[in-house]
């Protein structure tokens, strides 16, 4: 844990065992996902730009995030979230 200039303890949430891996998709990757699912970007579930993980990975409103969760039965499962402002 680190302390910031105000003396608050800062924790890197992406390093926590219960937080799945989050990745911001590049524009080319977004196009592939939209074609694959025959969807518009705003049809994906939303995630707020104020979410701690979103802030940490540097995602901005309008980005699409790929979330990779570990699964006991499937190995890994992939989810997508569209970043929106609060």
PDB file of N, CA, C and O in Angstrom:
ATOM      1  N   UNK A   1       0.843  -1.181   0.000  1.00  0.00           N
ATOM      2  CA  UNK A   1       0.000   0.000   0.000  1.00  0.00           C
ATOM      3  C   UNK A   1       0.884   1.238   0.000  1.00  0.00           C
ATOM      4  O   UNK A   1       1.946   1.265   0.621  1.00  0.00           O
ATOM      5  N   UNK A   2       0.437   2.232  -0.688  1.00  0.00           N
ATOM      6  CA  UNK A   2       1.176   3.490  -0.771  1.00  0.00           C
ATOM      7  C   UNK A   2       0.329   4.599  -0.199  1.00  0.00           C
ATOM      8  O   UNK A   2      -0.900   4.526  -0.200  1.00  0.00           O
ATOM      9  N   UNK A   3       1.000   5.634   0.294  1.00  0.00           N
ATOM     10  CA  UNK A   3       0.286   6.819   0.765  1.00  0.00           C
ATOM     11  C   UNK A   3       0.477   7.919  -0.266  1.00  0.00           C
ATOM     12  O   UNK A   3       1.572   8.104  -0.798  1.00  0.00           O
ATOM     13  N   UNK A   4      -0.606   8.654  -0.545  1.00  0.00           N
ATOM     14  CA  UNK A   4      -0.487   9.771  -1.467  1.00  0.00           C
ATOM     15  C   UNK A   4      -0.092  11.024  -0.693  1.00  0.00           C
ATOM     16  O   UNK A   4       0.173  10.955   0.507  1.00  0.00           O
ATOM     17  N   UNK A   5      -0.054  12.158  -1.366  1.00  0.00           N
ATOM     18  CA  UNK A   5       0.405  13.398  -0.737  1.00  0.00           C
ATOM     19  C   UNK A   5      -0.475  13.845   0.428  1.00  0.00           C
ATOM     20  O   UNK A   5      -0.012  14.571   1.307  1.00  0.00           O
ATOM     21  N   UNK A   6      -1.749  13.415   0.445  1.00  0.00           N
ATOM     22  CA  UNK A   6      -2.641  13.779   1.547  1.00  0.00           C
ATOM     23  C   UNK A   6      -2.546  12.781   2.698  1.00  0.00           C
ATOM     24  O   UNK A   6      -3.243  12.924   3.703  1.00  0.00           O
ATOM     25  N   UNK A   7      -1.691  11.773   2.557  1.00  0.00           N
ATOM     26  CA  UNK A   7      -1.533  10.782   3.611  1.00  0.00           C
ATOM     27  C   UNK A   7      -2.547   9.656   3.562  1.00  0.00           C
ATOM     28  O   UNK A   7      -2.571   8.796   4.442  1.00  0.00           O
ATOM     29  N   UNK A   8      -3.399   9.658   2.513  1.00  0.00           N
ATOM     30  CA  UNK A   8      -4.374   8.588   2.373  1.00  0.00           C
ATOM     31  C   UNK A   8      -3.681   7.339   1.853  1.00  0.00           C
ATOM     32  O   UNK A   8      -2.750   7.426   1.053  1.00  0.00           O
ATOM     33  N   UNK A   9      -4.131   6.193   2.302  1.00  0.00           N
ATOM     34  CA  UNK A   9      -3.569   4.944   1.820  1.00  0.00           C
ATOM     35  C   UNK A   9      -4.177   4.640   0.457  1.00  0.00           C
ATOM     36  O   UNK A   9      -5.396   4.671   0.290  1.00  0.00           O
ATOM     37  N   UNK A  10      -3.317   4.345  -0.515  1.00  0.00           N
ATOM     38  CA  UNK A  10      -3.766   4.026  -1.872  1.00  0.00           C
ATOM     39  C   UNK A  10      -3.504   2.556  -2.140  1.00  0.00           C
ATOM     40  O   UNK A  10      -2.401   2.058  -1.914  1.00  0.00           O
ATOM     41  N   UNK A  11      -4.518   1.873  -2.618  1.00  0.00           N
ATOM     42  CA  UNK A  11      -4.402   0.461  -2.943  1.00  0.00           C
ATOM     43  C   UNK A  11      -4.608   0.302  -4.439  1.00  0.00           C
ATOM     44  O   UNK A  11      -5.489   0.938  -5.018  1.00  0.00           O
ATOM     45  N   UNK A  12      -3.807  -0.538  -5.063  1.00  0.00           N
ATOM     46  CA  UNK A  12      -3.971  -0.816  -6.475  1.00  0.00           C
ATOM     47  C   UNK A  12      -5.024  -1.913  -6.605  1.00  0.00           C
ATOM     48  O   UNK A  12      -4.740  -3.089  -6.378  1.00  0.00           O
ATOM     49  N   UNK A  13      -6.243  -1.516  -6.975  1.00  0.00           N
ATOM     50  CA  UNK A  13      -7.357  -2.459  -6.989  1.00  0.00           C
ATOM     51  C   UNK A  13      -7.167  -3.577  -8.004  1.00  0.00           C
ATOM     52  O   UNK A  13      -7.671  -4.682  -7.803  1.00  0.00           O
ATOM     53  N   UNK A  14      -6.457  -3.314  -9.079  1.00  0.00           N
ATOM     54  CA  UNK A  14      -6.270  -4.348 -10.099  1.00  0.00           C
ATOM     55  C   UNK A  14      -5.374  -5.482  -9.612  1.00  0.00           C
ATOM     56  O   UNK A  14      -5.329  -6.538 -10.243  1.00  0.00           O
ATOM     57  N   UNK A  15      -4.672  -5.292  -8.524  1.00  0.00           N
ATOM     58  CA  UNK A  15      -3.814  -6.345  -7.979  1.00  0.00           C
ATOM     59  C   UNK A  15      -4.547  -7.225  -6.969  1.00  0.00           C
ATOM     60  O   UNK A  15      -3.985  -8.205  -6.478  1.00  0.00           O
ATOM     61  N   UNK A  16      -5.794  -6.883  -6.657  1.00  0.00           N
ATOM     62  CA  UNK A  16      -6.554  -7.678  -5.692  1.00  0.00           C
ATOM     63  C   UNK A  16      -6.984  -8.995  -6.329  1.00  0.00           C
ATOM     64  O   UNK A  16      -7.345  -9.032  -7.505  1.00  0.00           O
ATOM     65  N   UNK A  17      -6.945 -10.060  -5.562  1.00  0.00           N
ATOM     66  CA  UNK A  17      -7.241 -11.400  -6.068  1.00  0.00           C
ATOM     67  C   UNK A  17      -8.667 -11.535  -6.607  1.00  0.00           C
ATOM     68  O   UNK A  17      -8.907 -12.359  -7.490  1.00  0.00           O
ATOM     69  N   UNK A  18      -9.608 -10.757  -6.103  1.00  0.00           N
ATOM     70  CA  UNK A  18     -11.000 -10.867  -6.535  1.00  0.00           C
ATOM     71  C   UNK A  18     -11.370  -9.969  -7.711  1.00  0.00           C
ATOM     72  O   UNK A  18     -12.498 -10.026  -8.200  1.00  0.00           O
ATOM     73  N   UNK A  19     -10.437  -9.145  -8.168  1.00  0.00           N
ATOM     74  CA  UNK A  19     -10.711  -8.241  -9.293  1.00  0.00           C
ATOM     75  C   UNK A  19     -10.213  -8.899 -10.575  1.00  0.00           C
ATOM     76  O   UNK A  19      -9.018  -9.164 -10.707  1.00  0.00           O
ATOM     77  N   UNK A  20     -11.120  -9.168 -11.529  1.00  0.00           N
ATOM     78  CA  UNK A  20     -10.692  -9.792 -12.785  1.00  0.00           C
ATOM     79  C   UNK A  20      -9.879  -8.817 -13.629  1.00  0.00           C
ATOM     80  O   UNK A  20      -9.867  -7.611 -13.381  1.00  0.00           O
ATOM     81  N   UNK A  21      -9.195  -9.374 -14.640  1.00  0.00           N
ATOM     82  CA  UNK A  21      -8.366  -8.548 -15.524  1.00  0.00           C
ATOM     83  C   UNK A  21      -9.267  -7.687 -16.410  1.00  0.00           C
ATOM     84  O   UNK A  21     -10.230  -8.184 -16.993  1.00  0.00           O
ATOM     85  N   UNK A  22      -8.953  -6.412 -16.507  1.00  0.00           N
ATOM     86  CA  UNK A  22      -9.689  -5.454 -17.342  1.00  0.00           C
ATOM     87  C   UNK A  22      -8.716  -4.907 -18.390  1.00  0.00           C
ATOM     88  O   UNK A  22      -7.567  -4.596 -18.078  1.00  0.00           O
ATOM     89  N   UNK A  23      -9.187  -4.795 -19.631  1.00  0.00           N
ATOM     90  CA  UNK A  23      -8.361  -4.237 -20.702  1.00  0.00           C
ATOM     91  C   UNK A  23      -9.195  -3.249 -21.515  1.00  0.00           C
ATOM     92  O   UNK A  23     -10.355  -3.517 -21.828  1.00  0.00           O
ATOM     93  N   UNK A  24      -8.608  -2.124 -21.848  1.00  0.00           N
ATOM     94  CA  UNK A  24      -9.265  -1.162 -22.739  1.00  0.00           C
ATOM     95  C   UNK A  24      -8.995  -1.632 -24.167  1.00  0.00           C
ATOM     96  O   UNK A  24      -7.845  -1.875 -24.534  1.00  0.00           O
ATOM     97  N   UNK A  25     -10.040  -1.759 -24.963  1.00  0.00           N
ATOM     98  CA  UNK A  25      -9.879  -2.227 -26.340  1.00  0.00           C
ATOM     99  C   UNK A  25      -9.484  -1.089 -27.271  1.00  0.00           C
ATOM    100  O   UNK A  25      -9.926   0.049 -27.114  1.00  0.00           O
ATOM    101  N   UNK A  26      -8.647  -1.422 -28.236  1.00  0.00           N
ATOM    102  CA  UNK A  26      -8.247  -0.477 -29.279  1.00  0.00           C
ATOM    103  C   UNK A  26      -9.416  -0.326 -30.260  1.00  0.00           C
ATOM    104  O   UNK A  26     -10.277  -1.203 -30.321  1.00  0.00           O
ATOM    105  N   UNK A  27      -9.460   0.759 -31.022  1.00  0.00           N
ATOM    106  CA  UNK A  27     -10.562   0.974 -31.970  1.00  0.00           C
ATOM    107  C   UNK A  27     -10.778  -0.204 -32.937  1.00  0.00           C
ATOM    108  O   UNK A  27     -11.920  -0.533 -33.259  1.00  0.00           O
ATOM    109  N   UNK A  28      -9.693  -0.838 -33.399  1.00  0.00           N
ATOM    110  CA  UNK A  28      -9.819  -1.976 -34.310  1.00  0.00           C
ATOM    111  C   UNK A  28     -10.484  -3.156 -33.601  1.00  0.00           C
ATOM    112  O   UNK A  28     -11.308  -3.861 -34.182  1.00  0.00           O
ATOM    113  N   UNK A  29     -10.113  -3.357 -32.340  1.00  0.00           N
ATOM    114  CA  UNK A  29     -10.701  -4.449 -31.561  1.00  0.00           C
ATOM    115  C   UNK A  29     -12.190  -4.190 -31.298  1.00  0.00           C
ATOM    116  O   UNK A  29     -12.998  -5.118 -31.307  1.00  0.00           O
ATOM    117  N   UNK A  30     -12.540  -2.931 -31.066  1.00  0.00           N
ATOM    118  CA  UNK A  30     -13.948  -2.579 -30.846  1.00  0.00           C
ATOM    119  C   UNK A  30     -14.760  -2.930 -32.086  1.00  0.00           C
ATOM    120  O   UNK A  30     -15.843  -3.507 -31.980  1.00  0.00           O
ATOM    121  N   UNK A  31     -14.241  -2.584 -33.261  1.00  0.00           N
ATOM    122  CA  UNK A  31     -14.943  -2.893 -34.510  1.00  0.00           C
ATOM    123  C   UNK A  31     -15.158  -4.392 -34.661  1.00  0.00           C
ATOM    124  O   UNK A  31     -16.229  -4.825 -35.085  1.00  0.00           O
ATOM    125  N   UNK A  32     -14.142  -5.192 -34.317  1.00  0.00           N
ATOM    126  CA  UNK A  32     -14.263  -6.655 -34.402  1.00  0.00           C
ATOM    127  C   UNK A  32     -15.358  -7.166 -33.466  1.00  0.00           C
ATOM    128  O   UNK A  32     -16.155  -8.022 -33.849  1.00  0.00           O
ATOM    129  N   UNK A  33     -15.395  -6.640 -32.239  1.00  0.00           N
ATOM    130  CA  UNK A  33     -16.400  -7.064 -31.255  1.00  0.00           C
ATOM    131  C   UNK A  33     -17.799  -6.682 -31.738  1.00  0.00           C
ATOM    132  O   UNK A  33     -18.729  -7.483 -31.647  1.00  0.00           O
ATOM    133  N   UNK A  34     -17.947  -5.469 -32.247  1.00  0.00           N
ATOM    134  CA  UNK A  34     -19.250  -5.015 -32.728  1.00  0.00           C
ATOM    135  C   UNK A  34     -19.745  -5.875 -33.890  1.00  0.00           C
ATOM    136  O   UNK A  34     -20.928  -6.209 -33.962  1.00  0.00           O
ATOM    137  N   UNK A  35     -18.831  -6.233 -34.800  1.00  0.00           N
ATOM    138  CA  UNK A  35     -19.213  -7.107 -35.920  1.00  0.00           C
ATOM    139  C   UNK A  35     -19.551  -8.505 -35.425  1.00  0.00           C
ATOM    140  O   UNK A  35     -20.536  -9.101 -35.860  1.00  0.00           O
ATOM    141  N   UNK A  36     -18.734  -9.027 -34.515  1.00  0.00           N
ATOM    142  CA  UNK A  36     -18.940 -10.392 -34.008  1.00  0.00           C
ATOM    143  C   UNK A  36     -20.308 -10.554 -33.353  1.00  0.00           C
ATOM    144  O   UNK A  36     -20.986 -11.564 -33.547  1.00  0.00           O
ATOM    145  N   UNK A  37     -20.703  -9.550 -32.578  1.00  0.00           N
ATOM    146  CA  UNK A  37     -21.966  -9.623 -31.850  1.00  0.00           C
ATOM    147  C   UNK A  37     -23.112  -8.892 -32.558  1.00  0.00           C
ATOM    148  O   UNK A  37     -24.230  -8.837 -32.046  1.00  0.00           O
ATOM    149  N   UNK A  38     -22.825  -8.333 -33.736  1.00  0.00           N
ATOM    150  CA  UNK A  38     -23.825  -7.583 -34.503  1.00  0.00           C
ATOM    151  C   UNK A  38     -24.555  -6.595 -33.585  1.00  0.00           C
ATOM    152  O   UNK A  38     -25.783  -6.582 -33.497  1.00  0.00           O
ATOM    153  N   UNK A  39     -23.756  -5.778 -32.914  1.00  0.00           N
ATOM    154  CA  UNK A  39     -24.310  -4.861 -31.910  1.00  0.00           C
ATOM    155  C   UNK A  39     -23.743  -3.460 -32.102  1.00  0.00           C
ATOM    156  O   UNK A  39     -22.750  -3.251 -32.799  1.00  0.00           O
ATOM    157  N   UNK A  40     -24.408  -2.518 -31.461  1.00  0.00           N
ATOM    158  CA  UNK A  40     -23.897  -1.148 -31.373  1.00  0.00           C
ATOM    159  C   UNK A  40     -23.213  -1.027 -30.022  1.00  0.00           C
ATOM    160  O   UNK A  40     -23.566  -1.738 -29.082  1.00  0.00           O
ATOM    161  N   UNK A  41     -22.250  -0.144 -29.918  1.00  0.00           N
ATOM    162  CA  UNK A  41     -21.450  -0.047 -28.699  1.00  0.00           C
ATOM    163  C   UNK A  41     -22.300   0.267 -27.469  1.00  0.00           C
ATOM    164  O   UNK A  41     -22.003  -0.222 -26.379  1.00  0.00           O
ATOM    165  N   UNK A  42     -23.350   1.072 -27.626  1.00  0.00           N
ATOM    166  CA  UNK A  42     -24.163   1.427 -26.458  1.00  0.00           C
ATOM    167  C   UNK A  42     -25.147   0.329 -26.047  1.00  0.00           C
ATOM    168  O   UNK A  42     -25.929   0.514 -25.114  1.00  0.00           O
ATOM    169  N   UNK A  43     -25.111  -0.811 -26.739  1.00  0.00           N
ATOM    170  CA  UNK A  43     -25.940  -1.946 -26.348  1.00  0.00           C
ATOM    171  C   UNK A  43     -25.252  -2.844 -25.313  1.00  0.00           C
ATOM    172  O   UNK A  43     -25.875  -3.738 -24.743  1.00  0.00           O
ATOM    173  N   UNK A  44     -23.966  -2.595 -25.081  1.00  0.00           N
ATOM    174  CA  UNK A  44     -23.247  -3.367 -24.071  1.00  0.00           C
ATOM    175  C   UNK A  44     -23.564  -2.807 -22.690  1.00  0.00           C
ATOM    176  O   UNK A  44     -23.900  -1.630 -22.559  1.00  0.00           O
ATOM    177  N   UNK A  45     -23.458  -3.644 -21.660  1.00  0.00           N
ATOM    178  CA  UNK A  45     -23.684  -3.140 -20.300  1.00  0.00           C
ATOM    179  C   UNK A  45     -22.715  -2.002 -19.988  1.00  0.00           C
ATOM    180  O   UNK A  45     -21.582  -1.989 -20.468  1.00  0.00           O
ATOM    181  N   UNK A  46     -23.171  -1.056 -19.184  1.00  0.00           N
ATOM    182  CA  UNK A  46     -22.378   0.122 -18.854  1.00  0.00           C
ATOM    183  C   UNK A  46     -21.504  -0.110 -17.626  1.00  0.00           C
ATOM    184  O   UNK A  46     -21.806  -0.937 -16.765  1.00  0.00           O
ATOM    185  N   UNK A  47     -20.415   0.645 -17.577  1.00  0.00           N
ATOM    186  CA  UNK A  47     -19.588   0.754 -16.383  1.00  0.00           C
ATOM    187  C   UNK A  47     -19.250   2.235 -16.252  1.00  0.00           C
ATOM    188  O   UNK A  47     -18.892   2.883 -17.236  1.00  0.00           O
ATOM    189  N   UNK A  48     -19.361   2.759 -15.056  1.00  0.00           N
ATOM    190  CA  UNK A  48     -19.139   4.194 -14.852  1.00  0.00           C
ATOM    191  C   UNK A  48     -17.661   4.563 -14.936  1.00  0.00           C
ATOM    192  O   UNK A  48     -16.789   3.788 -14.545  1.00  0.00           O
ATOM    193  N   UNK A  49     -17.402   5.752 -15.449  1.00  0.00           N
ATOM    194  CA  UNK A  49     -16.024   6.247 -15.541  1.00  0.00           C
ATOM    195  C   UNK A  49     -15.424   6.488 -14.161  1.00  0.00           C
ATOM    196  O   UNK A  49     -14.209   6.641 -14.032  1.00  0.00           O
ATOM    197  N   UNK A  50     -16.269   6.523 -13.127  1.00  0.00           N
ATOM    198  CA  UNK A  50     -15.785   6.726 -11.757  1.00  0.00           C
ATOM    199  C   UNK A  50     -15.448   5.415 -11.055  1.00  0.00           C
ATOM    200  O   UNK A  50     -14.989   5.426  -9.913  1.00  0.00           O
ATOM    201  N   UNK A  51     -15.671   4.288 -11.724  1.00  0.00           N
ATOM    202  CA  UNK A  51     -15.333   2.985 -11.142  1.00  0.00           C
ATOM    203  C   UNK A  51     -13.821   2.946 -10.871  1.00  0.00           C
ATOM    204  O   UNK A  51     -13.038   3.359 -11.727  1.00  0.00           O
ATOM    205  N   UNK A  52     -13.402   2.461  -9.706  1.00  0.00           N
ATOM    206  CA  UNK A  52     -11.970   2.450  -9.368  1.00  0.00           C
ATOM    207  C   UNK A  52     -11.085   1.743 -10.401  1.00  0.00           C
ATOM    208  O   UNK A  52      -9.990   2.220 -10.697  1.00  0.00           O
ATOM    209  N   UNK A  53     -11.538   0.629 -10.945  1.00  0.00           N
ATOM    210  CA  UNK A  53     -10.725  -0.079 -11.939  1.00  0.00           C
ATOM    211  C   UNK A  53     -10.644   0.731 -13.231  1.00  0.00           C
ATOM    212  O   UNK A  53      -9.582   0.799 -13.851  1.00  0.00           O
ATOM    213  N   UNK A  54     -11.742   1.337 -13.636  1.00  0.00           N
ATOM    214  CA  UNK A  54     -11.765   2.156 -14.853  1.00  0.00           C
ATOM    215  C   UNK A  54     -10.765   3.306 -14.715  1.00  0.00           C
ATOM    216  O   UNK A  54     -10.014   3.599 -15.646  1.00  0.00           O
ATOM    217  N   UNK A  55     -10.763   3.944 -13.564  1.00  0.00           N
ATOM    218  CA  UNK A  55      -9.812   5.034 -13.329  1.00  0.00           C
ATOM    219  C   UNK A  55      -8.371   4.524 -13.393  1.00  0.00           C
ATOM    220  O   UNK A  55      -7.500   5.154 -13.993  1.00  0.00           O
ATOM    221  N   UNK A  56      -8.141   3.380 -12.767  1.00  0.00           N
ATOM    222  CA  UNK A  56      -6.779   2.843 -12.687  1.00  0.00           C
ATOM    223  C   UNK A  56      -6.219   2.449 -14.052  1.00  0.00           C
ATOM    224  O   UNK A  56      -5.032   2.643 -14.314  1.00  0.00           O
ATOM    225  N   UNK A  57      -7.063   1.899 -14.921  1.00  0.00           N
ATOM    226  CA  UNK A  57      -6.564   1.478 -16.234  1.00  0.00           C
ATOM    227  C   UNK A  57      -6.593   2.614 -17.255  1.00  0.00           C
ATOM    228  O   UNK A  57      -6.129   2.452 -18.384  1.00  0.00           O
ATOM    229  N   UNK A  58      -7.136   3.759 -16.857  1.00  0.00           N
ATOM    230  CA  UNK A  58      -7.117   4.939 -17.713  1.00  0.00           C
ATOM    231  C   UNK A  58      -8.183   4.958 -18.794  1.00  0.00           C
ATOM    232  O   UNK A  58      -8.014   5.634 -19.809  1.00  0.00           O
ATOM    233  N   UNK A  59      -9.264   4.238 -18.603  1.00  0.00           N
ATOM    234  CA  UNK A  59     -10.350   4.222 -19.590  1.00  0.00           C
ATOM    235  C   UNK A  59     -11.149   5.524 -19.510  1.00  0.00           C
ATOM    236  O   UNK A  59     -11.272   6.131 -18.447  1.00  0.00           O
ATOM    237  N   UNK A  60     -11.674   5.924 -20.628  1.00  0.00           N
ATOM    238  CA  UNK A  60     -12.449   7.162 -20.733  1.00  0.00           C
ATOM    239  C   UNK A  60     -13.854   6.835 -21.236  1.00  0.00           C
ATOM    240  O   UNK A  60     -14.065   5.778 -21.830  1.00  0.00           O
ATOM    241  N   UNK A  61     -14.823   7.736 -21.002  1.00  0.00           N
ATOM    242  CA  UNK A  61     -16.165   7.522 -21.549  1.00  0.00           C
ATOM    243  C   UNK A  61     -16.081   7.297 -23.063  1.00  0.00           C
ATOM    244  O   UNK A  61     -15.373   8.012 -23.772  1.00  0.00           O
ATOM    245  N   UNK A  62     -16.809   6.299 -23.536  1.00  0.00           N
ATOM    246  CA  UNK A  62     -16.771   5.943 -24.953  1.00  0.00           C
ATOM    247  C   UNK A  62     -15.902   4.723 -25.231  1.00  0.00           C
ATOM    248  O   UNK A  62     -16.002   4.126 -26.303  1.00  0.00           O
ATOM    249  N   UNK A  63     -15.045   4.343 -24.272  1.00  0.00           N
ATOM    250  CA  UNK A  63     -14.201   3.163 -24.435  1.00  0.00           C
ATOM    251  C   UNK A  63     -15.003   1.895 -24.186  1.00  0.00           C
ATOM    252  O   UNK A  63     -16.031   1.916 -23.510  1.00  0.00           O
ATOM    253  N   UNK A  64     -14.521   0.799 -24.740  1.00  0.00           N
ATOM    254  CA  UNK A  64     -15.083  -0.517 -24.468  1.00  0.00           C
ATOM    255  C   UNK A  64     -14.026  -1.304 -23.708  1.00  0.00           C
ATOM    256  O   UNK A  64     -12.867  -1.366 -24.118  1.00  0.00           O
ATOM    257  N   UNK A  65     -14.438  -1.901 -22.599  1.00  0.00           N
ATOM    258  CA  UNK A  65     -13.515  -2.648 -21.747  1.00  0.00           C
ATOM    259  C   UNK A  65     -13.815  -4.133 -21.869  1.00  0.00           C
ATOM    260  O   UNK A  65     -14.970  -4.559 -21.863  1.00  0.00           O
ATOM    261  N   UNK A  66     -12.755  -4.900 -21.978  1.00  0.00           N
ATOM    262  CA  UNK A  66     -12.858  -6.359 -21.997  1.00  0.00           C
ATOM    263  C   UNK A  66     -12.481  -6.846 -20.601  1.00  0.00           C
ATOM    264  O   UNK A  66     -11.414  -6.513 -20.085  1.00  0.00           O
ATOM    265  N   UNK A  67     -13.365  -7.639 -19.994  1.00  0.00           N
ATOM    266  CA  UNK A  67     -13.129  -8.163 -18.648  1.00  0.00           C
ATOM    267  C   UNK A  67     -12.973  -9.675 -18.767  1.00  0.00           C
ATOM    268  O   UNK A  67     -13.858 -10.362 -19.277  1.00  0.00           O
ATOM    269  N   UNK A  68     -11.844 -10.182 -18.295  1.00  0.00           N
ATOM    270  CA  UNK A  68     -11.556 -11.605 -18.374  1.00  0.00           C
ATOM    271  C   UNK A  68     -11.613 -12.187 -16.970  1.00  0.00           C
ATOM    272  O   UNK A  68     -10.766 -11.896 -16.126  1.00  0.00           O
ATOM    273  N   UNK A  69     -12.629 -13.017 -16.735  1.00  0.00           N
ATOM    274  CA  UNK A  69     -12.811 -13.622 -15.421  1.00  0.00           C
ATOM    275  C   UNK A  69     -12.423 -15.085 -15.467  1.00  0.00           C
ATOM    276  O   UNK A  69     -12.663 -15.775 -16.458  1.00  0.00           O
ATOM    277  N   UNK A  70     -11.818 -15.552 -14.382  1.00  0.00           N
ATOM    278  CA  UNK A  70     -11.512 -16.975 -14.268  1.00  0.00           C
ATOM    279  C   UNK A  70     -12.788 -17.718 -13.917  1.00  0.00           C
ATOM    280  O   UNK A  70     -13.610 -17.247 -13.131  1.00  0.00           O
ATOM    281  N   UNK A  71     -12.933 -18.897 -14.522  1.00  0.00           N
ATOM    282  CA  UNK A  71     -14.124 -19.714 -14.299  1.00  0.00           C
ATOM    283  C   UNK A  71     -13.704 -21.147 -14.012  1.00  0.00           C
ATOM    284  O   UNK A  71     -12.854 -21.699 -14.710  1.00  0.00           O
ATOM    285  N   UNK A  72     -14.292 -21.747 -12.994  1.00  0.00           N
ATOM    286  CA  UNK A  72     -13.962 -23.119 -12.636  1.00  0.00           C
ATOM    287  C   UNK A  72     -14.371 -24.097 -13.726  1.00  0.00           C
ATOM    288  O   UNK A  72     -13.726 -25.132 -13.897  1.00  0.00           O
ATOM    289  N   UNK A  73     -15.422 -23.791 -14.460  1.00  0.00           N
ATOM    290  CA  UNK A  73     -15.915 -24.713 -15.482  1.00  0.00           C
ATOM    291  C   UNK A  73     -15.439 -24.377 -16.888  1.00  0.00           C
ATOM    292  O   UNK A  73     -15.202 -25.286 -17.684  1.00  0.00           O
ATOM    293  N   UNK A  74     -15.293 -23.102 -17.211  1.00  0.00           N
ATOM    294  CA  UNK A  74     -14.939 -22.703 -18.571  1.00  0.00           C
ATOM    295  C   UNK A  74     -13.485 -22.268 -18.714  1.00  0.00           C
ATOM    296  O   UNK A  74     -13.033 -22.013 -19.831  1.00  0.00           O
ATOM    297  N   UNK A  75     -12.756 -22.180 -17.632  1.00  0.00           N
ATOM    298  CA  UNK A  75     -11.375 -21.686 -17.686  1.00  0.00           C
ATOM    299  C   UNK A  75     -11.350 -20.170 -17.588  1.00  0.00           C
ATOM    300  O   UNK A  75     -10.893 -19.605 -16.595  1.00  0.00           O
ATOM    301  N   UNK A  76     -11.845 -19.524 -18.632  1.00  0.00           N
ATOM    302  CA  UNK A  76     -11.971 -18.062 -18.648  1.00  0.00           C
ATOM    303  C   UNK A  76     -13.279 -17.687 -19.333  1.00  0.00           C
ATOM    304  O   UNK A  76     -13.724 -18.355 -20.266  1.00  0.00           O
ATOM    305  N   UNK A  77     -13.877 -16.619 -18.857  1.00  0.00           N
ATOM    306  CA  UNK A  77     -15.057 -16.063 -19.519  1.00  0.00           C
ATOM    307  C   UNK A  77     -14.788 -14.592 -19.796  1.00  0.00           C
ATOM    308  O   UNK A  77     -14.117 -13.910 -19.021  1.00  0.00           O
ATOM    309  N   UNK A  78     -15.318 -14.122 -20.905  1.00  0.00           N
ATOM    310  CA  UNK A  78     -15.066 -12.742 -21.329  1.00  0.00           C
ATOM    311  C   UNK A  78     -16.369 -11.959 -21.320  1.00  0.00           C
ATOM    312  O   UNK A  78     -17.405 -12.428 -21.791  1.00  0.00           O
ATOM    313  N   UNK A  79     -16.287 -10.752 -20.771  1.00  0.00           N
ATOM    314  CA  UNK A  79     -17.411  -9.830 -20.705  1.00  0.00           C
ATOM    315  C   UNK A  79     -16.945  -8.489 -21.239  1.00  0.00           C
ATOM    316  O   UNK A  79     -15.753  -8.186 -21.203  1.00  0.00           O
ATOM    317  N   UNK A  80     -17.868  -7.689 -21.730  1.00  0.00           N
ATOM    318  CA  UNK A  80     -17.549  -6.363 -22.234  1.00  0.00           C
ATOM    319  C   UNK A  80     -18.391  -5.333 -21.504  1.00  0.00           C
ATOM    320  O   UNK A  80     -19.546  -5.589 -21.165  1.00  0.00           O
ATOM    321  N   UNK A  81     -17.808  -4.169 -21.265  1.00  0.00           N
ATOM    322  CA  UNK A  81     -18.517  -3.060 -20.628  1.00  0.00           C
ATOM    323  C   UNK A  81     -18.187  -1.775 -21.378  1.00  0.00           C
ATOM    324  O   UNK A  81     -17.043  -1.538 -21.768  1.00  0.00           O
ATOM    325  N   UNK A  82     -19.215  -0.953 -21.571  1.00  0.00           N
ATOM    326  CA  UNK A  82     -19.091   0.333 -22.248  1.00  0.00           C
ATOM    327  C   UNK A  82     -18.942   1.405 -21.168  1.00  0.00           C
ATOM    328  O   UNK A  82     -19.784   1.512 -20.277  1.00  0.00           O
ATOM    329  N   UNK A  83     -17.885   2.189 -21.246  1.00  0.00           N
ATOM    330  CA  UNK A  83     -17.606   3.211 -20.222  1.00  0.00           C
ATOM    331  C   UNK A  83     -18.463   4.449 -20.494  1.00  0.00           C
ATOM    332  O   UNK A  83     -18.453   5.009 -21.590  1.00  0.00           O
ATOM    333  N   UNK A  84     -19.211   4.861 -19.450  1.00  0.00           N
ATOM    334  CA  UNK A  84     -20.061   6.056 -19.542  1.00  0.00           C
ATOM    335  C   UNK A  84     -19.746   6.982 -18.375  1.00  0.00           C
ATOM    336  O   UNK A  84     -19.201   6.566 -17.352  1.00  0.00           O
ATOM    337  N   UNK A  85     -20.105   8.252 -18.558  1.00  0.00           N
ATOM    338  CA  UNK A  85     -19.929   9.218 -17.470  1.00  0.00           C
ATOM    339  C   UNK A  85     -21.026   9.036 -16.448  1.00  0.00           C
ATOM    340  O   UNK A  85     -22.116   8.554 -16.759  1.00  0.00           O
ATOM    341  N   UNK A  86     -20.725   9.427 -15.223  1.00  0.00           N
ATOM    342  CA  UNK A  86     -21.700   9.308 -14.143  1.00  0.00           C
ATOM    343  C   UNK A  86     -22.821  10.300 -14.324  1.00  0.00           C
ATOM    344  O   UNK A  86     -23.740  10.348 -13.508  1.00  0.00           O
TER     345      UNK A  86
END
